[in-house]
Amino acid sequence: MMKNDLSVFNEYESEVRSYVRGFPTVFHQAKGYKLWDLDGKEYVDFFSGAGALNYGHNDDNMKEKLLSYIQEDGVTHSLDMATKAKGEFIDAFQNIILKPRNMDYKIMFPGPTGANSVESALKLARKVTGRTNIVSFTNGFHGMTIGALSVTGNKFKRNGAGMPLSNTSVLPYDKFLKESDNSVEYIENFLDNGGSGLDKPAAFIVETVQGEGGLNAASSEWLRSIEKICRERDIKLILDDVQAGVGRTGTFFSFEPAGIKPDFICLSKSIGGNGSPLAITLVAPEYDKFAPGEHNGTFRGNNFAFVTGTEALNYWKDDRLEKNVQEKSERIASFLDDMIKKHPEMKGVRKGRGFMQGIMSPIEDLSDNIAGRCFEHGLIMETAGADDEVFKLFPPITIDDEGLERGLSILQQAIEEVTAESNLVAN
Ligand SMILES: Cc1ncc(COP(=O)(O)O)c(C=O)c1O
């Protein structure tokens, strides 16, 4: 058996590797909210594969379905040919998710990643409007391909493109300008004033909670204003629910409380259930205008993900999971508020909602140091924001009380230690 030794990664893997630097151990097994490394050390997972493991690791029912599918030589790869596994996924998605919500969308399989879904929505919005410009929002994050990067705010990531990122314009997200300003008037002025220099966009692309951008949560009111602005000007609305969707905020789609109807919805990460790559783009039927094969890709038929993704949808047949997220979100919020009160020296601000909450601290490296200390004590957690200024709690949405409390107590210990060692002063 391989030893718990990172030398093979350090020596042969590209410098671009990143998570292994924050969590420097060799992982081997995982179940539910727990991970184990090769030394047998146990970690509580407050990272959830950046949202690809909302249901935790190796869910018993998903595992059983996948094992029997493999056992019976079920088709693995099929591009977009029809397979039993794909048919069952589409059927379950229609009946468990779309129909009960009165949502009428075509399901497009754009390739297996979130960025693939974003690219397909950007292309389609441009095709149906004949316009090229797309409006994105400050601190938005939509993926690493050139199209997705062009609507992403992060300077460091944008620089990686190595070319100008064009045909996009950026406008301020809810409360980006200042806490008391939701930017709606500003956005309307830019769209309507002939001197603003803003070309009429094909679409707006927006997240309801900016996962990578620092857990900025838009209000429902702001989201409704954005929808109205789009409708009044014949601009399409792309809702990127790649990170905030599939239950992360307490409802299957993160925009459900706002009651809006996007034209395109991007989903990936946990849609495959157990972390297998899968993405879908939901398209309002009137904009389902790609000719057959006009948007293509070899890996649009991941049948293993269809099998586990179908099983995962059973969680949405009743409201137990939704209730679990909603109740535990309150516990997370009160824990974070308590930490902010007990440690004013962090100058912390609670961010986000649901199971995507955290604390923003303006103190340089504090959030990174807290996440690093958590790792040492057996809790996996990452940071977010343009300067990694937010430490981000992302537990599986299926986590039980025991798991949540274990993670929170490790986090509390890390906060206490790091703030004490940093000799910070409250003012
Ligand atoms: C909101 C959002 N959109 C798109 C993406 C890109 O997804 P992927 O990394 O699967 O390409 C991400 C990834 O974190 C994301 O958070």
The ligand as an ORCA input file, in Angstrom:
! r2SCAN-3c Opt
* xyz 0 1
  C     -21.318     29.109     -9.547
  C     -20.357     28.246    -10.301
  N     -20.475     28.142    -11.627
  C     -19.663     27.363    -12.358
  C     -18.644     26.666    -11.760
  C     -17.714     25.833    -12.590
  O     -17.929     24.493    -12.381
  P     -16.798     23.440    -12.790
  O     -15.661     23.646    -11.845
  O     -17.455     22.109    -12.631
  O     -16.452     23.740    -14.202
  C     -18.474     26.734    -10.375
  C     -17.378     26.008     -9.697
  O     -17.080     26.172     -8.544
  C     -19.343     27.566     -9.629
  O     -19.213     27.689     -8.303
*
